[in-house]
Amino acid sequence: MTISIGDRLPDVPLAIATPDGPQPTTSGEFFKGKRVALFAVPGAFTPTCSARHLPSFVERAGDLKAKGVDAIAGISVNDAFVMSAWNKADGSDDITMLADGNGDFAEAIGLTMDGAKFGMGQRSQRYSMLVNDGVVEQLNVEAPGEYRASSAETLLEQL
């Protein structure tokens, strides 16, 4: 079952990608008590993710925070070392990278995709969501192969 607006996020293990290495957390712990703009990508360093998706959140971080967002996070079915390198290469200090290395979060919210034909295995679909204290306020899931609904600009319009 796919998560919906009004649902509470499931509590599963994640890792925060930091320059000092992975910091274990859970989704329940990370989203508790704050309003988070979350964007998910099929993979760090993939073309659309690096050229358009992450940059939209880097460029609009100040605007999102000015409209009441406490944190901005990117998540992917990658390990914390890859997510940290991607943030260092293309991100910013305004973005927290969450590693869903085993795909537990993507599976728990019902937003997985099969990337096997690209050699990627099970991955997360591309989406964005606004989460307030662990509850989904907005959810924007992309159609396969598209990038529009999950942009920072879309979330800004919804705030």
Backbone bond lengths (Angstrom), bond angles and torsions (degrees), N, CA, C in turn:
res aa  C-N    CA-C-N  psi(-1)  N-CA   C-N-CA  omega(-1)  CA-C   N-CA-C  phi
1 M - - - 1.455 - - 1.535 109.23 -
2 T 1.310 116.53 131.48 1.461 121.69 179.40 1.522 110.33 -80.06
3 I 1.309 115.70 138.21 1.458 121.09 177.80 1.527 109.54 -61.43
4 S 1.321 116.60 151.37 1.456 122.05 -177.98 1.526 110.39 -132.29
5 I 1.313 115.09 165.55 1.464 120.96 174.44 1.523 108.19 -57.27
6 G 1.323 116.49 133.68 1.457 122.78 -178.91 1.515 113.68 95.83
7 D 1.332 117.38 -14.46 1.464 121.14 178.96 1.526 110.85 -80.54
8 R 1.323 115.55 150.72 1.462 121.93 172.59 1.525 108.02 -87.11
9 L 1.334 115.96 137.61 1.457 120.25 177.21 1.519 110.36 -63.93
10 P 1.322 117.59 143.80 1.463 120.29 174.53 1.527 109.28 -70.09
11 D 1.308 116.20 155.64 1.459 121.53 -179.59 1.525 109.14 -98.78
12 V 1.321 116.13 103.99 1.469 121.88 -179.45 1.528 110.08 -131.29
13 P 1.328 117.28 160.12 1.472 120.12 179.45 1.527 112.22 -67.66
14 L 1.327 115.17 140.35 1.462 124.33 173.37 1.515 107.11 -139.88
15 A 1.320 116.30 172.84 1.456 120.97 171.74 1.517 107.93 -132.25
16 I 1.324 115.87 137.44 1.460 121.06 173.80 1.518 106.63 -88.18
17 A 1.322 116.52 126.94 1.453 121.63 179.17 1.523 108.63 -81.95
18 T 1.329 116.79 116.32 1.455 121.47 178.96 1.526 109.26 -123.28
19 P 1.321 117.93 161.32 1.470 119.95 176.47 1.530 112.89 -60.43
20 D 1.338 116.09 -22.35 1.465 120.68 179.67 1.523 112.82 -93.19
21 G 1.301 117.95 7.36 1.451 121.82 179.94 1.513 111.92 110.97
22 P 1.326 116.77 179.58 1.462 121.61 -177.42 1.523 112.09 -66.32
23 Q 1.330 115.08 138.34 1.459 121.92 173.71 1.526 106.69 -115.68
24 P 1.334 118.03 110.05 1.461 119.64 -178.75 1.527 112.00 -62.71
25 T 1.321 115.18 142.80 1.457 122.28 175.33 1.526 107.46 -154.42
26 T 1.288 116.09 -176.05 1.463 121.83 170.98 1.524 106.96 -128.51
27 S 1.304 115.64 161.62 1.465 118.39 177.62 1.524 110.01 -63.49
28 G 1.324 117.18 -37.15 1.463 119.98 178.40 1.518 111.94 -60.52
29 E 1.314 116.03 -42.64 1.464 121.30 -179.67 1.529 111.26 -70.27
30 F 1.337 117.04 -44.43 1.463 120.25 -175.93 1.531 112.22 -64.43
31 F 1.322 118.07 -42.73 1.467 121.37 -173.97 1.533 113.65 -87.94
32 K 1.307 117.41 -6.99 1.463 121.34 -176.38 1.533 111.96 -64.60
33 G 1.331 115.03 127.35 1.456 121.42 170.99 1.511 116.65 74.01
34 K 1.327 117.48 13.71 1.465 118.09 178.05 1.527 111.02 -144.27
35 R 1.308 114.54 161.08 1.462 122.01 177.55 1.530 106.83 -99.92
36 V 1.336 115.65 119.73 1.458 121.37 -172.06 1.524 110.63 -121.21
37 A 1.328 115.51 132.15 1.456 121.76 168.40 1.525 105.68 -90.70
38 L 1.317 117.12 113.39 1.460 122.79 -177.10 1.521 109.30 -111.77
39 F 1.323 115.89 133.60 1.462 119.52 172.08 1.515 108.60 -126.45
40 A 1.320 115.75 142.29 1.457 121.73 -178.07 1.516 109.41 -121.07
41 V 1.320 114.32 142.44 1.459 121.03 -179.80 1.527 109.51 -130.81
42 P 1.334 116.92 154.07 1.462 119.57 177.27 1.527 112.75 -64.51
43 G 1.325 117.45 -31.48 1.458 119.07 179.39 1.510 112.77 -168.68
44 A 1.329 115.11 138.99 1.465 120.25 173.54 1.530 108.94 -61.52
45 F 1.316 116.10 147.43 1.462 124.06 177.76 1.525 114.25 67.63
46 T 1.329 118.90 5.69 1.460 119.75 175.84 1.530 108.55 -78.56
47 P 1.334 118.55 156.65 1.468 120.42 -168.81 1.534 116.51 -53.84
48 T 1.312 118.92 -58.29 1.467 120.38 -177.30 1.525 110.72 -66.06
49 C 1.317 116.50 -38.26 1.461 120.84 -178.26 1.528 111.18 -62.02
50 S 1.329 116.70 -42.58 1.465 120.73 -177.57 1.520 113.22 -82.94
51 A 1.322 116.71 -33.51 1.466 119.70 -176.34 1.519 113.38 -83.78
52 R 1.357 117.38 -28.04 1.460 118.66 -173.49 1.524 114.81 -130.65
53 H 1.344 117.07 -46.60 1.462 119.09 -170.34 1.530 112.22 -69.36
54 L 1.320 117.51 -59.91 1.468 120.16 178.28 1.531 111.30 -58.34
55 P 1.342 119.61 -45.87 1.471 118.58 179.66 1.529 114.33 -58.02
56 S 1.330 118.06 -32.93 1.467 118.83 179.60 1.523 110.73 -63.07
57 F 1.332 117.41 -36.77 1.463 120.60 179.40 1.524 111.86 -78.13
58 V 1.319 117.69 -32.54 1.463 120.73 175.00 1.531 109.42 -63.89
59 E 1.337 116.29 -48.07 1.465 121.60 -177.39 1.527 113.00 -68.03
60 R 1.316 118.02 -30.80 1.463 121.66 -175.34 1.528 113.52 -104.61
61 A 1.321 117.98 10.10 1.469 121.28 -177.51 1.527 111.74 -56.49
62 G 1.306 117.53 -47.05 1.463 121.04 -179.93 1.516 112.16 -62.52
63 D 1.340 116.78 -39.37 1.466 121.26 179.05 1.529 110.95 -66.25
64 L 1.324 116.75 -41.90 1.463 120.57 179.02 1.523 110.79 -63.67
65 K 1.317 116.21 -44.08 1.465 120.10 -179.46 1.532 110.85 -67.11
66 A 1.324 116.97 -34.59 1.463 120.64 178.14 1.529 111.69 -66.33
67 K 1.334 117.24 -22.22 1.466 121.66 179.28 1.522 112.43 -99.13
68 G 1.335 117.70 18.24 1.456 120.37 171.94 1.513 117.11 100.05
69 V 1.317 117.62 9.72 1.459 120.59 176.23 1.530 108.14 -85.71
70 D 1.322 116.15 127.27 1.462 121.26 -179.37 1.522 112.71 -83.80
71 A 1.327 116.91 -31.98 1.461 121.16 -177.14 1.523 109.49 -149.08
72 I 1.315 115.08 152.29 1.465 122.61 175.27 1.519 106.12 -121.11
73 A 1.325 116.21 129.93 1.458 120.16 -178.52 1.517 110.70 -134.23
74 G 1.316 114.36 141.46 1.457 121.66 172.33 1.517 107.86 -110.27
75 I 1.316 116.75 143.27 1.463 121.10 -179.05 1.520 109.57 -136.02
76 S 1.326 115.31 143.87 1.451 121.36 177.34 1.518 109.27 -154.25
77 V 1.321 115.57 159.11 1.458 120.96 174.03 1.530 106.42 -82.22
78 N 1.308 114.28 72.71 1.465 124.93 175.16 1.516 106.62 -138.80
79 D 1.325 116.59 163.85 1.460 119.08 176.41 1.530 110.25 -80.02
80 A 1.317 115.88 164.75 1.472 121.59 -175.81 1.524 112.71 -63.90
81 F 1.321 118.32 -29.09 1.463 120.88 179.63 1.528 110.66 -68.90
82 V 1.322 116.72 -40.91 1.464 121.40 176.81 1.526 110.17 -66.55
83 M 1.322 116.81 -44.09 1.462 120.28 -179.74 1.528 111.16 -63.50
84 S 1.326 117.09 -38.26 1.462 120.78 177.57 1.531 110.77 -65.59
85 A 1.328 117.02 -43.26 1.463 120.79 178.70 1.522 111.33 -64.15
86 W 1.337 117.01 -38.00 1.462 120.67 179.30 1.524 110.54 -66.64
87 N 1.322 116.75 -41.55 1.462 119.47 178.53 1.526 110.28 -65.20
88 K 1.318 116.57 -39.67 1.465 120.53 178.81 1.531 110.91 -64.75
89 A 1.324 116.83 -39.34 1.467 121.39 -177.72 1.523 113.19 -76.65
90 D 1.334 117.49 -42.54 1.464 120.52 -170.16 1.521 115.16 -128.85
91 G 1.335 117.60 -8.36 1.458 121.06 -173.23 1.512 113.20 -97.90
92 S 1.325 115.01 -146.55 1.455 121.15 179.65 1.517 109.44 -160.75
93 D 1.323 115.84 169.48 1.460 121.01 176.86 1.525 111.77 -66.85
94 D 1.333 117.33 -14.56 1.469 121.40 178.41 1.522 112.62 -78.55
95 I 1.330 117.38 -10.37 1.460 121.95 -176.34 1.527 109.32 -111.12
96 T 1.325 116.51 128.78 1.457 121.94 171.20 1.515 107.18 -96.81
97 M 1.312 115.93 125.93 1.465 119.79 178.79 1.523 109.25 -95.73
98 L 1.328 115.39 126.95 1.455 122.66 178.26 1.525 108.95 -108.42
99 A 1.315 115.29 128.84 1.456 120.95 178.00 1.521 109.65 -97.27
100 D 1.315 115.55 121.28 1.461 123.36 174.60 1.527 106.40 -107.38
101 G 1.317 115.15 59.75 1.456 122.71 -169.25 1.516 115.89 -51.02
102 N 1.294 118.32 -38.29 1.458 121.64 179.99 1.523 112.92 -97.23
103 G 1.312 117.28 -0.68 1.460 121.16 -179.78 1.516 114.06 76.24
104 D 1.342 117.08 16.04 1.469 120.21 -178.04 1.523 112.61 -61.72
105 F 1.342 116.76 -41.78 1.465 120.48 -178.71 1.531 109.98 -67.42
106 A 1.336 116.47 -48.84 1.469 120.50 179.92 1.527 111.03 -56.96
107 E 1.326 116.11 -42.84 1.460 119.95 179.61 1.529 111.45 -68.34
108 A 1.326 117.07 -42.03 1.465 120.88 -177.06 1.524 112.45 -64.99
109 I 1.335 117.59 -29.52 1.470 119.70 178.93 1.526 112.13 -96.31
110 G 1.331 116.70 0.83 1.462 120.55 175.69 1.511 114.75 74.49
111 L 1.338 116.98 28.00 1.463 119.84 -178.33 1.528 111.70 -123.50
112 T 1.336 115.14 53.50 1.456 119.74 175.91 1.526 109.58 -97.42
113 M 1.308 114.22 163.60 1.461 121.68 173.13 1.512 107.85 -141.43
114 D 1.308 116.14 155.71 1.455 121.85 178.48 1.522 108.61 -95.48
115 G 1.328 115.83 107.29 1.461 120.99 178.70 1.515 112.42 -100.14
116 A 1.332 117.42 20.85 1.465 121.68 -175.86 1.528 112.50 -58.82
117 K 1.313 118.26 -36.41 1.473 118.71 -178.35 1.533 111.88 -68.36
118 F 1.332 116.45 -12.79 1.465 121.06 175.37 1.531 111.20 -105.67
119 G 1.351 116.60 6.79 1.457 121.07 -178.65 1.518 113.55 75.29
120 M 1.348 117.30 22.11 1.456 121.49 -175.11 1.520 113.92 -108.61
121 G 1.321 118.81 -10.01 1.462 120.62 -178.55 1.521 112.06 65.80
122 Q 1.338 116.33 -154.11 1.471 121.34 179.55 1.526 109.29 -73.46
123 R 1.290 116.70 129.75 1.465 123.74 -179.22 1.517 109.93 -135.51
124 S 1.323 114.80 177.99 1.455 121.35 175.23 1.518 108.99 -87.95
125 Q 1.314 115.23 145.02 1.457 119.68 168.52 1.528 108.23 -68.38
126 R 1.320 116.03 163.23 1.465 121.39 175.47 1.527 108.02 -84.69
127 Y 1.332 115.64 125.90 1.462 120.50 178.59 1.522 109.53 -158.61
128 S 1.316 114.94 169.29 1.462 121.24 167.31 1.517 106.72 -133.44
129 M 1.318 114.79 154.11 1.462 119.15 175.01 1.512 109.44 -150.60
130 L 1.296 114.24 152.98 1.457 121.85 172.60 1.516 105.48 -106.38
131 V 1.333 116.23 124.19 1.456 122.22 -175.82 1.521 108.30 -120.58
132 N 1.325 116.69 126.32 1.460 121.38 179.61 1.528 108.44 -116.59
133 D 1.327 115.82 110.74 1.470 122.27 -179.65 1.529 111.37 51.60
134 G 1.333 115.79 42.87 1.456 121.39 176.76 1.511 115.91 86.41
135 V 1.339 118.10 -1.71 1.469 121.72 -178.97 1.529 109.23 -109.94
136 V 1.323 116.54 134.04 1.460 122.50 -178.31 1.524 110.05 -73.20
137 E 1.342 115.78 120.37 1.474 121.98 176.00 1.522 111.90 -95.99
138 Q 1.320 116.46 -37.80 1.466 122.18 179.27 1.522 107.35 -139.25
139 L 1.329 116.73 148.12 1.453 122.08 177.56 1.517 108.59 -144.34
140 N 1.319 116.21 125.45 1.463 122.34 -176.75 1.527 108.78 -129.42
141 V 1.317 116.34 98.39 1.461 121.68 -177.52 1.528 108.86 -98.88
142 E 1.324 115.40 130.73 1.462 121.06 179.87 1.518 111.49 -78.35
143 A 1.308 115.83 148.22 1.460 121.27 167.76 1.526 107.24 -70.68
144 P 1.321 118.83 152.49 1.463 120.64 -179.69 1.528 112.15 -53.09
145 G 1.325 115.38 132.59 1.461 121.16 177.32 1.511 115.50 77.86
146 E 1.324 118.45 5.03 1.461 120.43 -177.94 1.525 111.56 -111.21
147 Y 1.324 114.74 160.97 1.459 121.64 171.75 1.515 107.64 -145.20
148 R 1.311 116.16 108.84 1.454 122.27 177.29 1.523 109.25 -164.34
149 A 1.301 116.84 -57.54 1.463 122.36 -174.38 1.519 113.62 -64.87
150 S 1.322 117.68 -26.52 1.469 120.64 -173.97 1.523 113.73 -96.33
151 S 1.305 117.71 10.94 1.461 121.53 -177.43 1.528 112.31 -74.76
152 A 1.313 115.05 161.62 1.465 120.59 174.92 1.526 110.29 -61.87
153 E 1.312 116.82 -35.00 1.459 120.80 -179.84 1.534 111.11 -61.87
154 T 1.330 117.03 -39.32 1.464 120.33 177.83 1.526 110.48 -63.78
155 L 1.331 117.07 -46.18 1.469 119.00 178.00 1.529 111.48 -61.37
156 L 1.315 117.26 -38.99 1.473 120.17 178.33 1.521 111.04 -60.38
157 E 1.337 116.86 -41.03 1.468 120.02 178.32 1.513 111.35 -64.54
158 Q 1.318 117.86 -28.09 1.459 121.85 -177.20 1.530 112.79 -84.55
159 L 1.312 117.02 -14.53 1.478 120.16 -179.76 1.527 110.92 -81.68
